[in-house]
C-alpha cells in the first residue's frame, strides 16, 4: 500500500454544509487537495494552531499533548486510513521507550494533534485519488471561466444530468475559486459517471 504525505493547507468556511468548515489537506509533493468537513470546535482548534495563537488556558488538544509529553509519549504519525460513506477515519501512532500503540481517532482531532506535535500526516494513494482533486494550471480563457461559474450555479439540484465534459469544466472553475468542497462533490459525480460507462 503506497502512502502519501499530506500537509495542512488551511481552513475555509463550508459552502456545502451549514455551520461547518472545510479543512484542506494538500499532497506534500504533488497537486492533489483533499477537503474534509469539520465542526466549529474542531476548526477552531486547528485554526488556533495554524495562526500560532496561544490561548490563556490550554485547549483540550494542548492539554493532551502536555500529558503525553509528561509521560514520555510521542505522537509519531497520523494516518488517514479509511474513507467510508463520506467519513474519513484516522489512526494515531504513539511511541515511548518500550512500545508502540495505534489508536483510532476522528480525523479532525488527529490533525489538531499533529499540528501541535509536528507529526507527519499520511494517507493512501487510493484515498487521495478517491477523495481529492488536482490543482491544475488555468487552461481556459476568462470567458470560459464565467461560463463554468454559470454551469456550477445551474447544477444546484445535482450533477446527474450533466455531461462529463460539463462536470470537468465546473470542477476546474471550483478549483480556481478555491471552492474545494463543491469541487469534491463534482469529482465524485465525474467518477460515478465514468464507472457507469
Helices and strands as residue ranges (DSSP letters): E 3-13, E 21-27, E 32-38, H 40-50, H 60-70, E 74-84, E 87-95, E 100-106, H 107-117, E 120-124, H 125-131, E 133-134, H 142-154, H 164-176, H 180-196
